Amino acid sequence: MNILIIILYFINFSLLLCNYLHMYQLNYYKTSMYLHWCRTNIQKITLRLILALAPLLALTGDLAPQILSVIVLIFSIGTLIPKNTKVPLKITGRIIRLVAIELIISIVAFIFVSGETDFIVRFAILCGIAPALCLIANAILFPAETIGRKRYINGAKKILAKKKDLIIIGITGSYGKTSMKNFLGEILSEKYSVLVTPKNYNTDLGIARTIRKYLKPTHDIFVCEMGAMWEGEIAECCEIVQPKYGIITAADPQHLQTFGSLEAIIRTKFELAEAIAANSGKLYLNYDNENIRNHGTSIEHYSYGLDKQYDFYADHLQSERDGQSFTFHYDQHTIEVQTKLLGVHNIENLTGAIAVAKELGVSDEDIKFAVRRIKSVPHRLEYIDRGNLGIIDDSYNSNPISSKLAVDTLAQFTGKTVIVTPGLIELGSEEVKYNEELGKHIANQKIDYVYLVGNSPQTDAIRTGLTEAGFADDKIQRVDLPQEAVSYATKKYSADKLTILLLNDLPDNY
């Protein structure tokens, strides 16, 4: 029986290592963020520790405690097997190195526990220290990782140095940067060979990887998305690519947990502006965003948005279920544009993208053709037509401003309208405030029903905001999964034209 317990302990320990490594990866290998996750999930970690220690009862040698130990370990293993994982553990070089160090530490710890100690006790100890092993392994690897990171980035810089004619465009913002990147890439592709950073490759390493893996001698333009969670990270991205053109789409509360303040976020976004000025380039700012407009900068720039006083602007917006149309204005000229995209903020993004495209010589006809062809970025206000049911998928991590814009978009639809959301995250001490504000904003729109996903401080705050603003309590329901909400809503409104907004989707570390 003890042999079975030892085998189960080994499986349990292996799954614990994988689970904590997964959380460490989802927290960007940042010790502070991982420790924050540990603090907020202390009950889960404590339960795992209790489950790991309970099988020590088997040391009594009696059959009943041994059977109980087997049952406990099987239950523990069942809780650790990944289920419905949104973003699985990625087996990268770094993960392989961390695993190797963790295994070495584990073997050493296993051997150095007194030789007389039972194997069951040794595995219990290893399971107990599992949450800390990734931190210890990372600390050991840190010097080598730092050197390797620098070499990898320097290799990308050397590649760019050989492409002296390459036009580099940097894009950043609290939201809208991925959409802007894709829109601009599509439009510029009518005239140029364009490379855009793929997927979410918007960190310094992601940008370096894009250059090393995807940049070809035939590329004329590199459109580079730049993301950040700490001050200085946009500057690091700019130091790699040295952009000649820059676009800042928004500067609003997001990742406040790491930035600490809105002021820090704004400063970070304008690190791109400083890089553009240093390279004597051209900067485009979304003046519809209040924080950008009010920030003020002595750096020469062009404004874009929906106000006729800006350098580039759009007006005569017409919204339909299958898209929008608008008029783009530049230098006393206009372009009549049609798009399949939903949402006013997508018109803002298109206005900025068209402004840069005109600067780079793309014709009006090519712009009109490209914009008609552009599809929604997956999970960013993406409209899915299922006949009498329409789904607006805006499940990519929302922030307070973009979430309200998504609600406004839903409110324009006829028929029944439903919101499914787990709330907003990564907003630090302001999280409750912004979720309450979201609830109040929803209540002030023509929304028929709200499904709150999960029982959390975020959903509690949204419910508070909804009820305080007069939204009927019988039109609010909690569910465990978004899929449940969609199923309930389609049954509830089976005879009606229905549009469902999927607003945000929490990552696995939440």
C-alpha positions, 0 to 999 in steps of 0.5 A: 500500500505504501508503494501506491501512496508513494506513486500517487505522491509523485504524481501529485507533486509533479502536477503541483510543479506544473500548476505553480509554473503555469501561474508563474508564467501567466504572471509574466515570470514576475515575482511580485505578481506571482506573490500577489497571486499567492496572497489572493489564492492563499485558501487554495494553496492552504487546501493543497498543503492540507491535502499533501500532509493528510496522507502522513496518516499512512505512517501509522501502518494501519490499513484504514489510514492508508486507504484514506491516504490513497483517497485523499491523494486521488482527490488532490490529483483530480483537483490539479488536473487542468480543466477548461484552461483558457491559456495552457502552460506554454513549453518554452525554453525558459520553462524547460530551464525552470523545470530542470532547476526545480527537479535538481532542487527537488532531488537534492532536497529529497536526498538530504532529508535524513536517510531514515525518514520515510519516502512518504514524509519526503514527498509531503515536504516537497509538496509543501515547498512546491509553491516556492520552487519556481521562485528559487529556480528563477533566482538561480537562473536570473543571471543567465536569463539576463545575459541571454535576454540581452544577447537575444535582443542585441541580435534583433538590433543587428538585423534591423541595423542592416535594414536601413530603409525599413520604415518602423511604426510604433503603436501603444495605448491602454486599449486599441493598439492591437486593432490599430496595428491590424488596421494599419497593416491591412491598409499599408499592405495595399502599397507595401510589403508589411510585417506586423508583430503577430498575436500578442508579441508586444513586449521587448522579447516578443518584438525581438522574436518577431524581428529574428523570426519573421522579418524578411529582406522584402519587407518595406514597413514594420508595424510594431505593437508595444505593450507595458505593465511597468514604467520604462517598458515602452522605452525599452521597446523603442530602444530596440526598433527606433520607430520613425512613426508613432501612434498613441491610441489611449491612456486610461486605467489598466494594469493599475496593480503594477503601474500604481497610478494613472499618471504612471500609465500616461508617462509610460505611453508617452515614452513612445512620443519621446522616442519619436522626437529623438528620431525626428519622426512623426507622432499621431495622438488620439485626441478623443482620449481625454488623458492624451489630449490633456497631457500636453506635449511639446513634441510635434504631433498630429491629432486624430479623432471625431472632432473637426478641429483635429488634424485628421477627423471622421464625421457623418458616422452611420451605424448598422448591424453589419457595420458602419460608414463615415467620412474621413477628412484630411487637408481639405479632402474627404474619403467616404469609407465603409467598414464591417467593424462595430463601435465608435472607437473602431472609427477612431482607430481607423481614422488614425490608421488612415492618417498614417497611411496617407502620410505614407502615400496610400491612395484614397481608393486603396484605403477604401478597398482595404477598410471594407475588407478589414475584419474584427480583431478576434475577441475585440468587439468581434461580431458573430452573426447567428441569424436571430442571435448576434454575439459581440465577443469583446472578451479580451481583457477589458479596461474601464473605458473600452468596456463602457464603449462596448456597452454603448455599442450593444445599446445601439442594437434592436431587440433584446440585449444581454451582457455576460461579464466577470468584471474588470481586473488588474485595477489595484485598489481602484478595482471595486470603484471601476466595477461599480462605475461599469454597473452604473453605466450598464444600468443607464443604457437600454440593456435587458439582462446581465449575467455575472460570471463567478462570485467575486469582488468584481461581480459584487461591485458590478451588482452594487453599481447596477442596483444603485442606478436602478437596474432591476434585481430580477434582471441580474443573475450569477453563473459559473461559466459564460457558456451557461449564461449564453444558454440561459439567455437564448432560452429566455429570449428564444422568440426575440431578436437577441444580441449578447455582449461577452464583456471580458474573460478572466485568465486562468490565474483569476 
